């Protein structure tokens, strides 16, 4: 009969350590807390907004020619590569900054769409007066002038500027004029785009070249002259032609 002691049972092998994140989540859950992953989208939007704000602020301080991606990055507190990941140039940054600024202007002015009171002249004067106020505001004037100049020498930027900022605005004017034409306030053969350009062309020319002060009186007279021409000065709701 063997006198050897029975072989001892092998010890239970140690369990693998739990994943650190799972352990942290379990601990937090036990304590009644929830662990949330960082919101990358929110962080990116904050960085994007900081970049746009920095571009507009620097533009007002140093002008477009001295504006650099490096300066924008430093002011926004981001790396230069962060900007280049989203925009190819300072002009592209400025375009998005201007779009954001236009949205803010609409919110501040409680813009609810192009007015349609039935009086075409009054509606156009209201919108063009607001445009005058915007053009005379330093916050909007500097980026608008910079983009206009940059777009004149950069066809690709100019096309994006027209497509994203100008065309949507021109379309609003066309829609209002179309409604007036359907109501018999304009001749049936009125060229809507040409009429819009007749209204906005002189305003833009005076603003861009500073040939004279840009005033409400100027745009009021402009509306009367243009509508008097396309409607023969006789259509109801168009407005009285001034001398």
C-alpha positions in Angstrom: 0.0 0.0 0.0 1.5 3.3 -1.1 2.5 5.7 1.6 2.9 8.6 -0.8 0.5 11.5 0.0 -2.2 12.1 -2.6 -1.2 14.6 -5.3 -2.3 18.1 -4.6 -5.0 19.6 -6.9 -3.6 22.3 -9.3 -4.4 25.8 -8.3 -7.0 27.6 -10.4 -5.2 29.7 -13.0 -5.5 33.4 -12.6 -8.3 35.2 -14.6 -7.2 37.6 -17.4 -7.3 41.3 -16.3 -10.4 43.0 -17.5 -10.1 45.7 -20.1 -9.4 49.0 -18.4 -12.2 50.8 -20.1 -14.7 48.1 -19.2 -13.5 48.1 -15.6 -13.9 51.9 -15.4 -17.3 51.7 -16.8 -18.4 49.0 -14.4 -17.0 51.0 -11.5 -18.8 54.2 -12.6 -22.0 52.3 -13.1 -21.8 50.9 -9.6 -21.4 54.4 -8.4 -24.4 55.5 -10.3 -22.4 57.4 -12.9 -22.3 57.1 -16.7 -19.0 57.3 -18.6 -19.4 59.3 -21.9 -17.0 59.2 -24.7 -15.7 62.6 -25.9 -18.0 64.2 -28.5 -15.6 64.5 -31.5 -18.2 66.3 -33.6 -18.8 68.9 -31.0 -15.1 69.4 -30.5 -14.6 69.8 -34.3 -17.4 72.3 -34.5 -15.9 74.4 -31.8 -12.5 74.4 -33.6 -14.2 75.3 -36.9 -16.1 78.2 -35.3 -12.9 79.4 -33.6 -11.2 79.4 -37.0 -13.9 81.3 -38.7 -14.1 83.9 -35.9 -10.3 84.3 -36.0 -10.3 84.8 -39.7 -12.9 87.6 -39.5 -11.2 89.3 -36.6 -7.8 89.3 -38.2 -9.2 90.5 -41.5 -10.5 93.6 -39.7 -7.2 94.1 -38.0 -4.6 93.5 -40.7 -6.5 93.4 -44.0 -6.7 90.6 -46.5 -3.1 90.9 -47.9 -1.5 90.4 -44.5 -3.9 87.7 -43.4 -2.2 84.3 -43.2 -3.2 80.7 -42.3 -0.5 80.7 -39.6 -2.0 83.8 -38.0 -5.5 82.4 -38.1 -4.3 79.1 -36.5 -2.5 81.0 -33.7 -5.6 83.2 -33.0 -7.9 80.2 -33.1 -5.7 78.0 -30.9 -5.4 75.2 -33.4 -2.7 73.7 -35.6 -2.1 74.9 -39.1 -2.8 71.4 -40.4 -6.2 71.5 -38.9 -7.1 74.4 -41.1 -5.7 72.8 -44.2 -7.6 69.7 -43.5 -10.8 71.6 -44.0 -9.9 74.5 -46.3 -7.3 74.8 -49.2 -6.6 78.5 -48.7 -7.3 81.6 -46.6 -9.9 82.8 -49.2 -11.8 79.5 -48.7 -11.8 80.1 -44.9 -13.1 83.6 -45.5 -15.8 82.3 -47.8 -17.2 80.0 -45.1 -16.8 82.8 -42.5 -18.8 85.1 -44.7 -21.5 82.5 -45.1 -21.7 82.1 -41.3 -21.8 85.8 -40.9 -24.7 86.1 -43.4 -26.6 83.5 -41.4 -26.0 85.5 -38.2 -27.2 88.7 -40.0 -30.4 87.0 -41.0 -31.0 85.8 -37.4 -30.3 89.2 -35.9 -32.6 90.9 -38.4 -35.2 88.2 -37.8 -35.2 87.4 -41.5 -38.3 85.4 -42.4 -37.9 85.4 -46.2 -38.3 88.0 -48.8 -41.4 90.1 -47.9 -44.5 89.9 -50.1 -46.9 92.6 -49.0 -48.4 92.9 -52.4 -46.5 96.2 -52.9 -43.4 95.2 -54.9 -41.7 98.6 -54.7 -42.1 98.7 -50.9 -40.8 95.2 -50.5 -37.7 95.8 -52.7 -37.0 99.0 -50.9 -37.1 97.3 -47.5 -34.6 94.6 -48.6 -32.3 97.0 -50.4 -32.2 99.4 -47.4 -31.2 96.4 -45.2 -28.5 95.6 -47.8 -27.2 99.2 -47.6 -27.0 98.9 -43.8 -25.0 95.7 -44.1 -22.6 97.1 -46.7 -22.0 100.0 -44.5 -21.3 97.8 -41.5 -17.6 97.1 -41.0 -18.3 93.5 -39.8 -19.7 92.7 -43.3 -17.9 95.1 -45.5 -14.3 93.9 -45.0 -15.0 90.2 -45.8 -17.3 91.1 -48.7 -14.6 93.3 -50.3 -11.9 90.8 -49.7 -13.9 88.0 -51.3 -14.8 90.2 -54.2 -11.2 91.0 -54.9 -9.9 87.5 -54.4 -12.7 86.0 -56.6 -11.7 88.4 -59.4 -8.2 86.8 -59.6 -9.1 83.3 -58.6 -11.8 81.9 -61.0 -12.4 78.8 -58.9 -13.0 80.8 -55.7 -15.1 83.3 -57.7 -17.3 80.4 -58.9 -17.8 79.1 -55.4 -18.5 82.6 -54.1 -21.2 83.1 -56.7 -22.7 79.6 -56.3 -22.8 79.5 -52.5 -23.4 83.2 -51.5 -24.6 85.2 -54.5 -26.9 82.9 -56.4 -29.2 82.0 -53.4 -29.7 85.7 -52.8 -30.4 86.5 -56.4 -32.9 83.7 -56.5 -34.9 85.4 -53.7 -35.2 88.6 -55.8 -36.2 86.6 -58.8 -38.9 84.7 -56.9 -40.4 88.0 -55.6 -40.4 89.5 -59.1 -42.0 86.4 -60.5 -44.8 86.7 -58.1 -45.3 90.3 -59.1 -45.2 89.3 -62.8 -47.9 86.7 -62.2 -50.0 89.3 -60.4 -49.8 91.6 -63.4 -47.6 94.1 -61.7 -44.8 93.6 -64.3 -45.0 93.0 -68.0 -45.4 89.3 -69.0 -42.1 89.4 -71.0 -40.1 90.9 -68.1 -36.6 89.3 -67.9 -36.4 88.6 -64.2 -32.6 88.1 -63.9 -32.0 91.2 -66.0 -34.3 93.2 -63.7 -32.5 91.8 -60.6 -29.1 92.9 -62.0 -30.5 96.3 -62.9 -31.4 96.7 -59.2 -28.3 95.3 -57.7 -25.7 96.3 -60.3 -25.7 100.1 -59.6 -25.8 99.4 -55.8 -22.7 97.1 -56.0 -20.9 99.5 -58.3 -21.4 102.4 -56.0 -20.3 100.4 -53.0 -17.3 98.7 -54.6 -15.8 101.8 -56.2 -17.1 104.3 -53.6 -18.3 106.7 -56.3 -20.9 108.2 -53.9 -22.4 107.5 -50.5 -24.5 104.4 -50.3 -27.8 105.5 -48.8 -31.4 104.5 -48.4 -32.4 107.4 -50.6 -30.2 106.1 -53.4 -31.8 102.6 -53.3 -35.3 104.0 -53.1 -34.7 106.0 -56.2 -33.1 103.0 -57.9 -36.2 100.8 -57.2 -38.5 103.5 -58.6 -36.5 104.0 -61.7 -36.0 100.3 -62.5 -39.6 99.3 -61.8 -40.9 102.4 -63.7 -38.9 101.1 -66.7 -39.9 97.4 -66.7 -43.6 98.2 -65.8 -44.0 101.3 -67.9 -44.7 103.3 -64.8 -48.3 102.1 -64.8 -48.5 98.8 -63.0 -50.4 98.8 -59.7 -48.2 98.2 -56.6 -45.0 99.1 -58.4 -44.4 102.5 -56.9 -44.1 106.0 -58.1 -41.2 107.0 -60.3 -39.1 109.8 -58.8 -37.1 112.4 -60.7 
